[in-house]
Structure formats: structure tokens, C-alpha cells
Amino acid sequence: MTEALIVDRPHAGVVVLQLNRPKQLNAVNEAMRDELIATLAALGRDTSVHAAVLTGEGRGFCSGIDVRNFSSRSLEASDPAIDRLRFQEAMAALPQAIRSLPQPVIAAVNGPCVGAGFAMCLASDIRICSTAATFGNGAILLGLSGAEMGMSYHLPRIVGTSVAADWMMTGRTVPATEADRRGLVSQVVEPDQLMPQALELAKIIADLPPFGTQLTKRALQVNTDATGLDAALELENRNQVLSHATDEAEARRRPK
């Protein structure tokens, strides 16, 4: 039985998390969900890790939730609403865990990125994809709400409310070219260049003082929802003073 998640450390300070159910296009089952959440929690406590890359094995990033692998008690429509709520909360813990990780996360989207996979991609700090990548949230096509697992929070902040409404209310598949045009991803590369480029980005981040990069991640998250410029500047000023006082910053300011 193969592991649902492969963890690799190809470079000092860099961890690669590879979803590993390629025959199912890396659809999330219970084992993958629980293993990924536990691994992210452990990485958050690991001060030797400065950047993470999230990707999928094979030709897919993640095709969503594998409903066949969850117990019928979790998913049958006849179950009490509270059971459905607990299941939904457990799935929503995936994007929460990615967003809460202190270290920056790079999503390297190598193929279909749907549903739960799309939610994890959106929760990442940097998103790059190959020309083979596609994105979508098909929940609405099943008669469900297209707003789940943080999508109604993350997506409009990334691509704008109108584009987010288009994608979420139609459930249509979005190709890499459109994702790039709308600002969902920062780069589109050929498939054979995806992991080298993701690792290069991760290495650049990992080689920087971690305190500064982690404060930058937090400021971006908080100031996206800042009440105004004054609040944003207050946080930036405080973070800059804190980072200025570190040994890493002092070492980098010294003349070579």
C-alpha cells in the first residue's frame, strides 16, 4: 500500500510535499487528509524548514475529494446535518493548515486542480503551474454550493469578485492561460520545467532570513483584510523594527 503523501527535502530549508494517489489524480481520501494536516503541523514546528512546495504525483495536482474512500456515515445524505458539518469542517482544515503554516508555501500545479485541490492551491502563498494545469470547482454542478473550503474567501481576493463568481457559479474548467491572465498564478511554464522552477523559488526563499520571510507572509495575509492604510502601516512598521533587530539582518547589513 503506497503512502498518500511523499515528503522530500531536496535542498537545505526546503520541503516538497507530493500528493501520492496518481491513479485517482491525487483525489483526497481520509488517509491523505489526515497525513497532510499532521505533516503540516509538524513542519510548522520545524525551524529547519524555511519554504515548502506542494505538488501532485503523476499527471494531476488534485482532483478533489475521493468520496468513495470516506465512510458512508460521513457522506450519506440521510445522515444528520451535524455529521455533514463535522465532515465539512475536517476537509476545511486542509486549506487552514496550509495558510497557517509559518513558512511560505508554493503550489506547483502540474495538472487538474479541482475542488479540494483548488482550495489547497488558493491557500498557498505562491502559485505556479504548467501548461497542462486546469482549475475548477465543480461542486455547483452537483447541486451543492460552490463556496467551500475557503474558496469564497481566497478566490475573490486573488482574481476579483466578478471572475470568482464566474468560476464558482458555472463550475467550468479554467485553463492555465486564463489562470495566468486573471492573476491566479504568477508563472506558467512547460511541464518539464515546473518542479525545477518551483524548487528554484523555494531555494531563493529558504536562503533568506526566515524571520523576515515569515513576517512578510503574515503581513500579506493580515493586510489583505486591513481596515485601511493606517492599520497596514502599523503592522508593517512593527514587523520592520522587529526584523531589523535580528542577528540575520545585522549580518546581511555588514560590508562584505
Sequence and secondary structure as in RCSB ss.txt:
>XXXX:A:sequence
MTEALIVDRPHAGVVVLQLNRPKQLNAVNEAMRDELIATLAALGRDTSVHAAVLTGEGRGFCSGIDVRNFSSRSL
EASDPAIDRLRFQEAMAALPQAIRSLPQPVIAAVNGPCVGAGFAMCLASDIRICSTAATFGNGAILLGLSGAEMG
MSYHLPRIVGTSVAADWMMTGRTVPATEADRRGLVSQVVEPDQLMPQALELAKIIADLPPFGTQLTKRALQVNTD
ATGLDAALELENRNQVLSHATDEAEARRRPK
>XXXX:A:secstr
   SEEEEEEETTEEEEEE  GGGTT B HHHHHHHHHHHHHHHT TT  EEEEEESTT SB  B GGGS HHHH
 TTS HHHHHHHHHHHHHHHHHHHH SS EEEEE SEEETHHHHHHHHSSEEEEETT EEE GGGGGTS S  TT
HHHHHHHHH HHHHHHHHHH   EEHHHHHHTTS SEEE GGGHHHHHHHHHHHHHTS HHHHHHHHHHHHHHTT
 SSHHHHHHHHHHHHHHHHTSHHHHHHHS  
